[in-house]
Amino acid sequence: METVFSTLRYLLGQAELSKKEGQESIPEPPKWPVLGHALLMDRENPSNTLLQLHHQYGDVYRLQFPGINMVIINSNEFAREVYDEQRFHKAVAGPLEELRGFVKDALFTAYHGERNWAIAHRILMPAFGPSVIKSMWSDMFDICSQMCLKWERFGADVPINPNENFTQLAFDTVALCTMGYRNNSFYQENTGSFISAMQTFMGYVEERTQLPKVVRLLKGHTDAKYQKCQDDMNVLIDKVIATRRKNRGVRRDLLELMLYGRDPKTNEGLTDENIRAQLITFLVAGHETTSGLLSFVMYYLLKHPDAYRKLQEEVDSVLGRDPIMPEHLSKLPYVTAVLRESLRLSPTVPLNLVQAFEDTFLARRYFVPKGQICVIQFSRLHRDPKVWGDDAEEFKPERMMDGKFEALPPKAWMPFGNGSRACIGRALAWQEAIIAVATMFQRFDFRLNDPDYSLVINQNLSLKPVNFFFHAIPRSGIPSLVATRMPVRKEEPKENIPISSVATNATGIKQGLRVLYGSNTGSALSFAERIVAAAGSKGFKPTLQTLDAAVSGQPLSKHEPIIIIAASFEGEPADNAVEFNKFLETNERRSYEGLRYAVFGVGNRDWVHTYQKVPRFIDETLSAGGAERIVALGEGDAGGDEFFETFEAWEQGLWDVLVPDNQTQGEDIDEPLDIKVVSHGEDRAITLRQPDLKLAYVETNRLLTKAGAPEKRHIEFRLPKGMQYQSGDYLTILPTNPEPSVRKVMSHFGLSPETRVAIRSGNQLSLPIGESIVLRELLTGYVELAQPATKRNLRTLAKHATTDDVRTILESLQDQYNEVLRQRKSIIDLLLAFPAINLPFATFLGMLPVMRIRQYSISSSPLDDPGLASLTVSVITSPAWNGSGEIFYGVGSTFLSKLQPSNSVQLTVRSSAAIFSLPNDISTPIVLFCAGSGIAPMRAFIQERAAQIAAGRIVGKALLFFGCRNPQEDFLYENDDLKQWEGVGAVDIRPAFSRDPAKSCGCKYVQDRILHDGDEVILLYRNGAKFFTCGSRNMAAGVREAYCKLIERSEGCDSEAAGEIFRKLQKERYATDIFG
């Protein structure tokens, strides 16, 4: 805590303040002549003194030292005033000013108004946009997995030093994500030269801060140790910069922007000296605070077992055994709450300094002169009882959940700073922290090294616990990590990280469309560019401009729609939208009648009280001036997981309104692809289009049913190395179209299967555009041929009909579209049914959706063979419902049915819903309801229980209700697996034969057998059994109805009460997997 005292003593050269006539004096303790309040301070723990002074003098008080004075802010009421950026700005003093001696005017240490800060801020902001941060996911998980792997290898007996480990984690993460540098801290005995030099340097900064100013000035920065630390850090930074200059473009990251980015306002870049300073700043500030946060999270969770349990339960429920993925973020509210609450009680940066622009007043009564420094003490601000309640000193993550965090007053929770000088890397740190916490608690249990440990704080640049150690105990059942990159496709960021600004215009289309944007991080710009990219095909000639350019150049036109994509940063516009906002503010009464516009806002809900302030202001001002909204204001939360989906839905609504009104567009029909034949039957190639799928090999493919029964098959795959699953999971398969379907298309268009084509353009980005490909391969593996035609497809077919009667039929089918769906009429079906449709092949190909993956429940347990996974599949071959007399072939099942041993298949494992898994307590009974191939996951569960029995463990009862036709045709696995497992007590089987009910106690369907054996079902329910259903919707509905009847019978209640009991059961221990 010495730095707190150092900061308080540091602010030299300010004149002592006098009370302004007619105003109250700011409270302050009695002081000694010359020394002021110096003798009051506890040098070992100045925070104790500040706390006592707060209790004694209230929410605002003054402290004075020789030549120094400052105003201490302790409450939300006063923080809201001093965080007003119209009245106060950031002050650089204390340790920050000492750090500035090394890194000069970098983002963290620049004085207010310094020109280089503004240039760097504008250049670097795009590197921290939502999609750029999301694209760092794989790198972040990579570093986190290295730490966890180290802990696994150390074992449970070795105490973990969180300060050391989390420093390595945070430093390596920042270095890799922002500049592509691997420090490999977890593969070294010590922390590495840079971290060691940095820590020594920060200790030296701390020492210098405590010296009187005169001594510092006389001593200067000539100390050999000080200089050597700087030299050691500069060596690494210069090496990283030199390597990137030789390999420009290898990564689109922060370093790339620093080296080649241009300021959109001045067209200037960063100097070499500034680049070096910025990189060191990001490494120092970027890792210190995150490592401290994680240390405090571990302390609070280990001291609060209930919170520990809730967090781990949430992680287990959401992740299961799978690595954390971006889509999990919104499903971990308790993890988020724990992070927020830890930062509330122990903000890693304890103080924030601001300075008054001009003479002003606090609470309209306390005079604050120009230049006065005010110190916001986070530890008191975050414990203000008027905001946080009487239990503000307690650790309660629940106070950050269920809308409570969003309902906080402005400036109540400020660990990342304020306004334009807030932490630029906040999103990076937050994502890194969630990945780390979720992964740690998924993989380990923890215990304190000293159960009686009480929190002791130390500070360098940030706060961290002292002498705090814990043990990490690997949890059973979690797959071991390997120190490799996360096996997921790393998407390019959806935001552009602009190296230079280039105007975009589309030409050759009739009507104008003006797209204006205000963007700092690149999100709004990327959305604007997407609209421009789509506008040409919609019949528009788009132009793209910043909002400020629209003010200084061509005014808003009433002759073309105006689309505005505007970002809002803590209630302020983007840098390239400031003048536009001023224009609207100073022209409030201006008429905008005749103007048609639409606004989409980019904001972040973490800024609760200013969320969407700028977009809403623009939208409301234009509307109040008489302009016509094309669509309602769209609002995207850059911090949410549905950010891009929200924009896509808004964009679709925009085109739905614009295109019908646009006379240049014509009908909404599918456009033909621009393709040409480039070869005939040469060099077939297999193109892999989904990198997350890997090659597996078929070991077995056997028929389970007898002749005359619907075909069902058991198929086993040898999984690729490293691919793991658990009982209840799915295999996702990339199939190919059935050969008869492919032949039908080629025959209709008169094409040879050996024809080679190259697609040169089109709206299907997943097709192999620009590549030469054999036609058979294209139709077999890239597009869906059997999917029912859409209404848009019908409009396109009608456009190409050569007779009025066929055109009329196709138009009437649009009004009777349910019939198209019911008969599964595909595009090729309609072409064959109506020869008068003269559809070019290029247009046909452009109408087809791309090939989808298919998902099937795994029917084996990894306890039997972890490298082998089986499927139990119903093969769909039946008369087509369209009345053609042809056979309909299911795409996925037909593909699987034709596989032979040693054939390769592209597949991957997908986790099931968390509830659809066996109970952790193997003594818990399970009741399984299924029919046909719905037995797949049930077979996996039973096989797992059988393996546990073979290992000498006692398992709970498994009661299987299985429905099929009769025991001779399709009683799947009856005479092999099920018979064996029933013999060892792993399962009790209750079949229902729909065509031979006499052999199943007179029960025709599963629901009948449930009622017949209801007493046993209810007994297991009362013994805590978990229930599983897998099958068709009709079968699942029948099971539900039967179960509710059992509840009525056993509980003596009516159907409504039984339904309520069943709904409660569904939330706790009733899992369903419905298909078809």
Secondary structure, 3 states (H helix, E strand, C coil): CHHHHHHHHHCCCCCCCCCCCCCECCCCCCCECCCECHHHCCCCCHHHHHHHHHHHHCCEEEEEECCEEEEEECCHHHHHHHCCCCCEEECCCCHHHHHHHHHCCCCCCCCCCCHHHHHHHHHHHHHHCHHHHHHCHHHHHHHHHHHHHHHHHHCCCCCECHHHHHHHHHHHHHHHHHHCCCCCHHHCCCCCHHHHHHHHHHHHHHHHHCCCHHHHHHHCCCCHHHHHHHHHHHHHHHHHHHHHHHCCCCCCCHHHHHHHCCCCCCCCCCCHHHHHHHHHHHHHHHHHHHHHHHHHHHHHHHHCHHHHHHHHHHHHHHHCCCCCCHHHHHHCHHHHHHHHHHHHHCCCCCEEEEEECCCEEECCCEEECCCCEEEEEHHHHCCCHHHHCCCCCCCCHHHHCCCCCCCCCCCCCCCCCCHHHCCCCHHHHHHHHHHHHHHHHHHEEEEECCCCCCCCEEECCCEEECCCCEEEEECCCCCCCCCCCCCCCCCCCCCCCCCCCCCCECCCCCEEEEEEEECCCCHHHHHHHHHHHHHHHHCEEEEEEEHHHHHHCCCCCCCCCEEEEEEEECCEECHHHHHHHHHHHHCCCCCCCCCEEEEEEEECCCCHHHCCHHHHHHHHHHHHCCCEECCCCEEEECCCCCHHHHHHHHHHHHHHHHHHHCCCCCCCCCCCCEEEEEEECCCCCCCCCCCCCEEEEEEEEEECCCCCCCCEEEEEEECCCCCCCCCCCEEEECCCCCHHHHHHHHHHHCCCCCEEEEEEECCCCCCCECCEEEHHHHHHHCECCCCECCHHHHHHHHHCECCHHHHHHHHHHHHCHHHHHHCCCEHHHHHHHCCCECCCHHHHHHHCCECCCEEEEECCCCCCCCCEEEEEEECCEEECCCCCCCEEECHHHHHHHCCCCCCEEEEEEECCCCCCCCCCCCCCCEEEEEEHHHHHHHHHHHHHHHHHHHCCCCCCCEEEEEEECCCCCCCCCHHHHHHHHHHCCCCEEEEEECCCHHHHCCCCCHHHHHHHCHHHHHHHHHCCCEEEEEEEHHHHHHHHHHHHHHHHHHHCCCHHHHHHHHHHHHHHHEEEEEEC
